[in-house]
Amino acid sequence: MLLNNFFKISKQQQEGDHTVFTIELIVNHPIYTGHFPERPIVPGVCSIEIIKECTAVVMQSPLQFIALEQSKFFNPIEPLQHKKLKVSIKIKALNKVEYLLTGDIKDTQTTFVSIKSKIKTKI
């Protein structure tokens, strides 16, 4: 898990049919020494995991991906420049355990990552 290790949630609020989290990246996390020491960048897989873990907070259940239908990486997330970010998620039930998740990570001016996926609760 990355929550409270790689990032922390400082705010959670409902905005229409979306839940929006304000998160803070933990800039001294050891992953940045290898990705990359001169110019730290959040690995793409960590960005996707951040969205999933925020979704798990809303659903109050551990989750797993069934399918990552679409993922777009528009801009690198540089934690020294973009320490605070917004994670926006929308969840639509497909049945009792499967859901359609759309989510993105942004700051005030830039979209960094956008995903559309099917997830399910772990039982």
Secondary structure in CASP SS format (residue, H / E / C, confidence):
PFRMAT SS
TARGET T0000
AUTHOR 0000-0000-0000
METHOD secondary structure of the structure
MODEL  1
M C 1.00
L C 1.00
L E 1.00
N C 1.00
N C 1.00
F C 1.00
F E 1.00
K E 1.00
I E 1.00
S E 1.00
K E 1.00
Q E 1.00
Q E 1.00
Q E 1.00
E E 1.00
G C 1.00
D C 1.00
H E 1.00
T E 1.00
V E 1.00
F E 1.00
T E 1.00
I E 1.00
E E 1.00
L E 1.00
I C 1.00
V C 1.00
N C 1.00
H C 1.00
P H 1.00
I H 1.00
Y H 1.00
T H 1.00
G C 1.00
H C 1.00
F C 1.00
P C 1.00
E C 1.00
R C 1.00
P C 1.00
I C 1.00
V C 1.00
P C 1.00
G H 1.00
V H 1.00
C H 1.00
S H 1.00
I H 1.00
E H 1.00
I H 1.00
I H 1.00
K H 1.00
E H 1.00
C H 1.00
T H 1.00
A H 1.00
V H 1.00
V H 1.00
M H 1.00
Q C 1.00
S C 1.00
P C 1.00
L E 1.00
Q E 1.00
F E 1.00
I E 1.00
A E 1.00
L E 1.00
E E 1.00
Q E 1.00
S E 1.00
K E 1.00
F E 1.00
F C 1.00
N C 1.00
P C 1.00
I C 1.00
E C 1.00
P C 1.00
L C 1.00
Q C 1.00
H C 1.00
K C 1.00
K E 1.00
L E 1.00
K E 1.00
V E 1.00
S E 1.00
I E 1.00
K E 1.00
I E 1.00
K E 1.00
A E 1.00
L C 1.00
N C 1.00
K C 1.00
V C 1.00
E E 1.00
Y E 1.00
L E 1.00
L E 1.00
T E 1.00
G E 1.00
D E 1.00
I E 1.00
K E 1.00
D C 1.00
T C 1.00
Q C 1.00
T C 1.00
T E 1.00
F E 1.00
V E 1.00
S E 1.00
I E 1.00
K E 1.00
S E 1.00
K E 1.00
I E 1.00
K E 1.00
T E 1.00
K C 1.00
I C 1.00
END
